[in-house]
Amino acid sequence: MSEIELEIERHGKNAVVSSPMAVFSFQVTDEDPRTWNQDRGSSGFNYSVGATQMVIGDVEVLPYGSNNDMPQLLRDTVYTNPSVPSAFEQKQGLLWGQGPHLYEEDFEGNELVRKWKTDKEIMDFLESWDYQDYLLSVITDFNFVQASATRFVRSKGSLIGKKGFFSKLEHLNPMWTRLAKKGRSEKATHVIYSQYWERNSYSDYKLYKMFDPADPFAVPNSVMYAKKMTFATEHYPIPTIFGALEWIRRSTAVPLILRALSKNSMNANYHVTSPAKFWDLKKAEIEKDCLAKGIDYDDSMLQDYEKLLFQTIVKTLTSDENVGKIWHTKNMMVADGMNLIEQGWTITAIDQNIKDFIDTQIKVGNKADASVVSSLNIHKSLAGISGEGKSDSGSEQLYAYLMYKLIGVNIPEYVVMKPLNALLRANFPNSKLKMGFKHGEAQKQEDQSSKDRVKNQPV
């Protein structure tokens, strides 16, 4: 095949590919997680048993998703999108409010109220290990997967016979943390921490027993897996954003498609997507070939293959017999002896009625944003996502905030603070104080005195 002149404008894993004959936007996507189990002849969600199931000694690893990569999937899907990460940031700020503070609960009449307190001994201890950074990490995990793993670290003195005391809490990255169980236990009994899950290897790992609130100092290091359980699941919660992943992918593709249109006007003909797994396998194949030849692998080798593949795509899409025959093109898209469509590739013709096409893409993006906000359980005005760039009224934002405080704080706070409050009970058994997030009262501007209104505040 004669070489076709290409211009490849890369955007992370994605690209806009231009040639004198054709232009197409190219997107690398993860496999739709909702189809994982179809490959294994089953249906529904499965978080207990999967294709990557492993046994380490007498401990069975409980994969997080059938491919044991749920945290990576969520991260890669969310952070390639232009608007969704900010919605997560907004939700983090909403829960944080005025920050973590100690409080004591009491009844005033029939109302349960919090009385905010201070305790120098407890605060000196908490500030000795950056407890606020720890809490920010836990909130992030909760917003993504409604769970988090925390290691309880005992002080050195308590290990040599002195009174039991924890020196700090340590957040465990969900990328590398998995639940495990021993024997015939139906529940998780251990947590395994390893940075080698993606390689299906566990040559370097740490094994921790589950934290026991009835005997907190039983072992030098234990882990609490705090979670908000999902209906009819066993070990891991199903992330609330799980059902919106396909919408996020569609929303992510919109700027890429419009970029191709903006740069090349009417010449942008197709939007091509390929599964990330295709490229992972190709990279592994090239690495294996390099090992056999005794040479070092370099990422430019994968890019060279990618360029050759793009040339194949351009030639196929622009051949005379395929003009206007997109379905025929799909059937014959073959490279390296593989039918790319059967490998999970998709080719979508871009409607050359530009105005209608752009309007359709914007509507897709707006619908995707609405689906994401719904999955995050916050109002769109609080997430910073509003349809067609319009700002919601102050009254609507105020009402949304009040409803969030009423029904959106207590359960997330309970899960996020569960390890820290267990620590306080263990280290300071005579104290009744708990840690929680303090939230201020929101008012309409017209209900505030003139000096307290935003426009009259010093800059």
C-alpha positions as CSV (number, residue, x, y, z in Angstrom):
1,M,0.0,0.0,0.0
2,S,1.4,3.4,-1.0
3,E,1.9,5.7,2.0
4,I,-0.9,8.3,2.5
5,E,0.1,11.7,3.8
6,L,-1.5,12.1,7.2
7,E,-1.7,14.9,9.8
8,I,-2.5,13.5,13.3
9,E,-3.6,16.0,15.9
10,R,-3.5,14.1,19.2
11,H,-5.7,14.8,22.2
12,G,-4.5,12.3,24.8
13,K,-5.4,8.9,23.4
14,N,-7.8,10.5,20.9
15,A,-7.0,12.3,17.7
16,V,-8.2,14.3,14.7
17,V,-6.8,12.6,11.6
18,S,-6.5,14.6,8.3
19,S,-5.5,13.6,4.8
20,P,-6.0,15.1,1.4
21,M,-8.7,12.5,0.8
22,A,-10.6,12.3,4.1
23,V,-10.8,13.5,7.7
24,F,-12.1,11.7,10.7
25,S,-12.1,12.1,14.5
26,F,-10.7,9.1,16.4
27,Q,-11.6,8.1,19.9
28,V,-10.3,5.4,22.1
29,T,-12.9,4.1,24.6
30,D,-13.0,1.5,27.3
31,E,-15.3,-1.4,26.9
32,D,-18.8,-0.7,28.0
33,P,-18.8,-2.1,31.5
34,R,-22.5,-3.1,31.2
35,T,-21.5,-5.8,28.7
36,W,-18.7,-7.4,30.7
37,N,-20.7,-10.3,31.8
38,Q,-22.2,-11.0,28.3
39,D,-18.7,-12.2,27.2
40,R,-18.9,-14.8,30.0
41,G,-22.4,-16.0,29.1
42,S,-24.1,-14.4,32.2
43,S,-26.1,-11.4,32.8
44,G,-26.3,-8.6,35.4
45,F,-23.6,-7.3,37.7
46,N,-21.0,-9.5,39.2
47,Y,-18.6,-8.1,41.8
48,S,-17.6,-11.3,43.6
49,V,-16.3,-13.5,40.9
50,G,-14.7,-12.6,37.6
51,A,-12.4,-13.6,34.9
52,T,-9.4,-12.2,36.8
53,Q,-10.1,-14.1,40.0
54,M,-7.0,-15.0,41.9
55,V,-6.0,-16.9,45.0
56,I,-2.9,-15.8,47.0
57,G,-2.0,-18.5,49.4
58,D,-5.2,-19.3,51.3
59,V,-6.8,-16.0,50.5
60,E,-9.2,-15.4,47.6
61,V,-9.1,-12.0,46.0
62,L,-12.5,-10.5,45.3
63,P,-12.1,-8.6,41.9
64,Y,-13.6,-5.2,41.6
65,G,-15.6,-5.8,38.5
66,S,-15.2,-8.7,36.1
67,N,-11.9,-7.3,34.8
68,N,-10.8,-6.1,38.3
69,D,-10.4,-2.6,37.0
70,M,-13.5,-0.6,38.1
71,P,-11.5,2.3,39.7
72,Q,-9.4,2.7,36.6
73,L,-12.4,2.5,34.3
74,L,-14.2,5.3,36.2
75,R,-11.1,7.5,36.4
76,D,-10.3,7.2,32.7
77,T,-13.9,7.8,31.7
78,V,-14.6,10.7,33.9
79,Y,-11.3,12.7,33.6
80,T,-11.3,12.6,29.8
81,N,-14.6,14.6,29.9
82,P,-14.6,18.4,29.8
83,S,-17.3,18.9,32.4
84,V,-17.8,15.9,34.6
85,P,-14.7,16.3,36.8
86,S,-15.9,19.7,37.9
87,A,-19.2,18.2,39.0
88,F,-17.3,15.8,41.2
89,E,-15.3,18.7,42.7
90,Q,-18.5,20.6,43.4
91,K,-20.0,17.6,45.2
92,Q,-16.8,17.3,47.3
93,G,-17.1,21.0,48.3
94,L,-20.8,20.6,49.2
95,L,-20.1,17.8,51.6
96,W,-17.0,19.5,53.1
97,G,-19.0,22.7,53.8
98,Q,-17.1,24.7,56.5
99,G,-14.8,21.7,57.1
100,P,-14.6,19.0,59.7
101,H,-15.3,19.8,63.3
102,L,-15.9,18.0,66.6
103,Y,-19.4,17.9,67.9
104,E,-21.6,16.4,70.6
105,E,-25.2,15.3,70.0
106,D,-28.0,16.3,72.3
107,F,-31.8,16.6,72.3
108,E,-33.5,20.0,72.6
109,G,-37.1,19.1,73.0
110,N,-37.8,16.7,70.1
111,E,-35.0,17.9,68.0
112,L,-31.6,16.2,67.8
113,V,-29.0,19.0,67.5
114,R,-25.3,19.1,67.2
115,K,-23.3,21.2,69.6
116,W,-20.0,22.1,68.0
117,K,-17.1,21.7,70.4
118,T,-13.3,22.0,70.6
119,D,-10.9,19.7,72.4
120,K,-7.2,20.6,72.4
121,E,-5.9,17.1,73.1
122,I,-7.9,15.6,70.3
123,M,-7.2,18.4,67.8
124,D,-3.4,18.3,68.5
125,F,-3.5,14.6,67.8
126,L,-5.5,15.0,64.6
127,E,-3.3,17.8,63.2
128,S,-0.2,15.7,63.8
129,W,-1.0,13.6,60.8
130,D,-2.9,15.9,58.4
131,Y,-6.3,14.5,59.0
132,Q,-7.9,17.0,56.6
133,D,-5.9,15.7,53.6
134,Y,-7.0,12.2,54.6
135,L,-10.6,13.2,54.7
136,L,-10.4,14.9,51.2
137,S,-9.1,11.7,49.8
138,V,-11.9,9.7,51.4
139,I,-14.5,12.1,50.1
140,T,-13.1,11.7,46.6
141,D,-13.4,7.9,46.8
142,F,-16.9,8.1,48.2
143,N,-18.1,10.3,45.4
144,F,-16.8,7.9,42.8
145,V,-17.4,4.5,44.3
146,Q,-19.4,5.1,47.5
147,A,-16.6,3.4,49.5
148,S,-13.1,3.8,50.8
149,A,-10.3,1.8,52.5
150,T,-8.5,3.1,55.5
151,R,-5.5,1.6,57.3
152,F,-5.3,2.0,61.1
153,V,-1.7,2.5,62.1
154,R,-0.8,1.7,65.7
155,S,1.8,3.8,67.5
156,K,5.2,2.1,68.3
157,G,4.6,2.3,72.0
158,S,1.4,0.3,71.8
159,L,3.3,-2.5,70.0
160,I,5.6,-3.0,73.0
161,G,3.1,-3.4,75.8
162,K,1.9,0.2,76.4
163,K,-1.7,1.3,76.2
164,G,-3.2,0.7,72.7
165,F,-3.2,3.9,70.6
166,F,-3.4,4.6,66.9
167,S,-0.9,7.1,65.6
168,K,-2.8,7.9,62.4
169,L,-5.2,6.8,59.7
170,E,-3.9,6.2,56.2
171,H,-6.0,6.4,53.0
172,L,-5.5,3.4,50.6
173,N,-5.7,4.2,46.9
174,P,-8.7,2.3,45.4
175,M,-6.5,1.6,42.3
176,W,-4.5,-0.9,44.3
177,T,-6.9,-2.0,47.1
178,R,-9.0,-5.1,46.8
179,L,-11.1,-7.1,49.3
180,A,-10.3,-10.7,50.0
181,K,-11.6,-13.6,52.1
182,K,-10.3,-16.7,53.8
183,G,-11.8,-20.2,53.9
184,R,-15.5,-20.4,53.6
185,S,-16.3,-17.0,54.9
186,E,-19.1,-15.3,53.0
187,K,-17.8,-11.8,53.9
188,A,-14.5,-10.2,53.2
189,T,-12.0,-11.0,55.9
190,H,-8.9,-9.2,54.6
191,V,-7.8,-6.4,52.3
192,I,-5.0,-6.8,49.8
193,Y,-2.9,-3.8,48.7
194,S,-0.9,-4.3,45.5
195,Q,0.3,-2.1,42.6
196,Y,0.2,-5.0,40.1
197,W,-3.4,-5.8,39.5
198,E,-3.3,-4.5,35.9
199,R,-0.5,-7.0,35.2
200,N,-2.4,-9.9,36.8
201,S,0.5,-10.3,39.1
202,Y,0.8,-10.2,42.9
203,S,4.5,-10.5,43.3
204,D,4.5,-7.5,45.6
205,Y,1.5,-7.1,48.0
206,K,0.5,-6.4,51.6
207,L,-2.3,-8.3,53.3
208,Y,-4.3,-6.7,56.1
209,K,-7.0,-8.1,58.4
210,M,-10.3,-6.2,58.5
211,F,-10.6,-3.7,61.4
212,D,-12.6,-5.1,64.3
213,P,-14.4,-2.3,66.2
214,A,-14.9,-4.7,69.1
215,D,-11.2,-5.3,69.4
216,P,-9.5,-2.3,67.6
217,F,-6.0,-3.0,68.8
218,A,-6.0,-6.8,68.0
219,V,-3.3,-6.4,65.2
220,P,-0.6,-3.8,64.5
221,N,-2.2,-2.8,61.2
222,S,-5.8,-3.4,60.1
223,V,-8.1,-1.9,57.4
224,M,-11.6,-0.7,57.5
225,Y,-13.6,-0.8,54.2
226,A,-16.4,1.8,54.8
227,K,-19.1,1.6,52.2
228,K,-22.7,2.5,51.3
229,M,-24.0,-0.8,50.2
230,T,-25.8,-1.4,46.9
231,F,-29.0,-3.6,46.7
232,A,-28.3,-7.2,45.9
233,T,-24.5,-7.0,45.8
234,E,-22.0,-8.8,48.0
235,H,-18.8,-6.9,48.6
236,Y,-18.3,-3.8,46.6
237,P,-21.0,-1.1,46.0
238,I,-22.0,-0.5,42.4
239,P,-21.0,3.2,41.7
240,T,-24.0,5.4,41.2
241,I,-22.3,6.9,38.1
242,F,-22.0,3.4,36.6
243,G,-25.2,3.7,34.6
244,A,-24.1,7.1,33.2
245,L,-20.8,5.9,31.8
246,E,-22.1,5.5,28.2
247,W,-23.5,9.1,28.4
248,I,-20.2,10.4,29.6
249,R,-18.4,8.7,26.7
250,R,-20.9,10.3,24.2
251,S,-20.4,13.7,25.8
252,T,-16.6,13.3,25.6
253,A,-16.8,12.6,21.9
254,V,-18.7,15.8,21.1
255,P,-15.8,18.3,21.5
256,L,-13.6,16.0,19.4
257,I,-16.1,15.7,16.6
258,L,-16.7,19.5,16.6
259,R,-13.0,20.1,16.6
260,A,-12.7,18.0,13.4
261,L,-15.6,20.0,11.9
262,S,-14.1,23.4,13.0
263,K,-10.7,22.6,11.5
264,N,-11.8,20.9,8.3
265,S,-15.3,22.3,7.7
266,M,-17.3,20.0,5.3
267,N,-14.5,17.6,4.9
268,A,-14.9,15.9,8.2
269,N,-16.7,12.6,7.2
270,Y,-16.5,10.1,10.0
271,H,-16.1,9.6,13.7
272,V,-14.2,6.4,14.5
273,T,-14.0,4.8,17.9
274,S,-11.9,1.8,19.0
275,P,-11.8,-0.1,22.3
276,A,-8.8,0.6,24.6
277,K,-8.4,-3.2,24.9
278,F,-7.4,-3.4,21.2
279,W,-4.5,-1.1,21.9
280,D,-3.5,-2.7,25.1
281,L,-3.2,-6.1,23.3
282,K,-1.3,-4.5,20.4
283,K,1.1,-2.9,22.9
284,A,1.6,-6.2,24.6
285,E,2.2,-7.8,21.2
286,I,4.9,-5.3,20.3
287,E,6.5,-5.5,23.7
288,K,6.7,-9.3,23.3
289,D,8.2,-8.9,19.8
290,C,10.8,-6.5,21.2
291,L,11.7,-8.9,23.9
292,A,12.3,-11.7,21.4
293,K,14.5,-9.4,19.3
294,G,16.4,-8.2,22.4
295,I,15.5,-4.5,21.9
296,D,13.8,-2.0,24.2
297,Y,10.2,-1.1,23.6
298,D,9.4,2.5,22.9
299,D,5.9,4.2,22.7
300,S,6.8,5.5,19.3
301,M,6.5,1.9,18.0
302,L,2.8,1.9,18.9
303,Q,2.4,5.3,17.3
304,D,4.0,4.0,14.1
305,Y,1.5,1.1,14.1
306,E,-1.3,3.5,14.8
307,K,-0.3,5.7,11.8
308,L,-0.2,2.7,9.5
309,L,-3.7,1.7,10.7
310,F,-5.0,5.2,10.1
311,Q,-3.7,5.0,6.5
312,T,-5.6,1.7,6.1
313,I,-8.8,3.4,7.4
314,V,-8.4,6.4,5.1
315,K,-7.9,4.2,2.1
316,T,-10.9,2.1,3.0
317,L,-13.2,5.0,3.6
318,T,-12.2,6.8,0.4
319,S,-12.1,4.0,-2.1
320,D,-14.4,4.4,-5.0
321,E,-16.5,1.4,-4.3
322,N,-17.3,2.6,-0.8
323,V,-18.5,6.2,-1.5
324,G,-21.7,6.7,0.4
325,K,-21.8,3.0,1.5
326,I,-21.0,3.2,5.2
327,W,-22.5,-0.2,6.1
328,H,-20.4,-1.9,3.3
329,T,-17.4,0.0,4.7
330,K,-18.0,-1.4,8.1
331,N,-18.1,-5.0,6.9
332,M,-14.8,-4.8,5.0
333,M,-12.7,-2.8,7.6
334,V,-9.9,-5.3,8.0
335,A,-6.3,-4.8,9.3
336,D,-3.7,-7.3,10.3
337,G,-6.1,-10.0,9.3
338,M,-8.7,-8.8,11.8
339,N,-12.2,-7.4,11.1
340,L,-12.0,-4.2,13.2
341,I,-15.8,-4.0,13.6
342,E,-15.7,-7.5,15.2
343,Q,-13.0,-6.2,17.5
344,G,-15.3,-3.5,18.8
345,W,-14.6,-0.7,16.5
346,T,-17.3,1.6,15.3
347,I,-17.5,4.0,12.3
348,T,-20.1,6.7,12.3
349,A,-20.8,8.9,9.3
350,I,-20.9,12.6,10.2
351,D,-24.0,14.3,8.7
352,Q,-22.9,17.0,6.3
353,N,-25.9,19.1,7.2
354,I,-23.6,21.0,9.6
355,K,-26.1,23.1,11.5
356,D,-28.4,20.2,12.3
357,F,-25.5,18.0,13.1
358,I,-24.0,20.4,15.5
359,D,-27.4,21.1,17.2
360,T,-27.8,17.3,17.6
361,Q,-24.3,17.0,19.2
362,I,-25.0,19.8,21.6
363,K,-28.3,18.1,22.6
364,V,-26.4,14.9,23.2
365,G,-23.9,16.7,25.4
366,N,-26.7,18.4,27.4
367,K,-28.5,15.1,27.9
368,A,-25.3,13.5,29.0
369,D,-24.6,16.3,31.5
370,A,-28.1,15.8,33.0
371,S,-27.6,12.1,33.3
372,V,-24.3,12.6,35.1
373,V,-25.8,15.1,37.6
374,S,-28.7,12.7,38.3
375,S,-26.2,9.9,39.0
376,L,-24.3,12.1,41.4
377,N,-27.5,12.8,43.4
378,I,-27.2,16.5,43.3
379,H,-29.1,19.2,41.5
380,K,-27.6,20.5,38.3
381,S,-27.4,24.1,39.7
382,L,-25.2,22.8,42.5
383,A,-23.0,20.7,40.1
384,G,-22.2,23.8,38.0
385,I,-23.9,22.1,35.0
386,S,-26.9,23.9,33.4
387,G,-28.5,23.4,30.1
388,E,-27.2,25.5,27.2
389,G,-25.0,27.5,29.4
390,K,-27.9,29.2,31.2
391,S,-27.5,30.1,34.9
392,D,-30.1,28.9,37.3
393,S,-31.9,31.5,39.4
394,G,-30.7,32.3,43.0
395,S,-34.0,30.9,44.4
396,E,-33.5,27.6,42.6
397,Q,-29.9,27.3,43.8
398,L,-30.9,28.1,47.3
399,Y,-33.8,25.5,47.4
400,A,-31.4,22.9,45.8
401,Y,-28.8,23.6,48.5
402,L,-31.4,23.4,51.3
403,M,-32.7,20.1,50.0
404,Y,-29.1,18.8,49.7
405,K,-28.4,19.6,53.4
406,L,-31.7,17.9,54.4
407,I,-31.2,14.6,52.5
408,G,-27.8,14.6,50.9
409,V,-25.3,15.0,53.8
410,N,-26.0,12.5,56.6
411,I,-25.4,9.2,54.9
412,P,-22.3,10.3,53.0
413,E,-20.9,11.9,56.1
414,Y,-21.5,8.7,58.1
415,V,-19.6,6.6,55.6
416,V,-16.8,9.1,55.1
417,M,-16.3,9.7,58.9
418,K,-16.8,6.1,60.0
419,P,-13.1,5.3,60.2
420,L,-12.2,8.6,61.9
421,N,-14.9,8.3,64.5
422,A,-13.9,4.7,65.2
423,L,-10.3,6.0,65.8
424,L,-11.6,8.7,68.2
425,R,-13.6,6.1,70.2
426,A,-10.5,3.8,70.4
427,N,-7.9,6.5,71.3
428,F,-10.2,8.6,73.5
429,P,-12.7,6.2,75.1
430,N,-13.9,8.7,77.7
431,S,-14.8,11.3,75.1
432,K,-18.3,11.5,73.5
433,L,-17.1,13.8,70.7
434,K,-17.5,12.8,67.1
435,M,-16.2,14.4,63.9
436,G,-18.6,15.8,61.3
437,F,-18.8,18.4,58.6
438,K,-20.2,21.8,59.5
439,H,-22.4,23.6,57.1
440,G,-23.5,27.2,57.1
441,E,-26.9,28.6,56.5
442,A,-27.7,29.9,53.0
443,Q,-30.0,33.0,52.6
444,K,-31.4,34.9,49.7
445,Q,-29.5,38.2,49.2
446,E,-32.7,40.2,49.8
447,D,-33.1,38.5,53.2
448,Q,-29.6,39.7,54.3
449,S,-28.7,43.0,55.7
450,S,-27.0,45.4,53.2
451,K,-23.6,45.0,54.7
452,D,-23.7,41.2,54.5
453,R,-24.6,41.0,50.8
454,V,-22.1,39.6,48.4
455,K,-21.9,42.8,46.3
456,N,-20.9,44.8,49.4
457,Q,-18.2,42.5,50.5
458,P,-14.6,43.8,50.2
459,V,-12.6,42.3,47.3
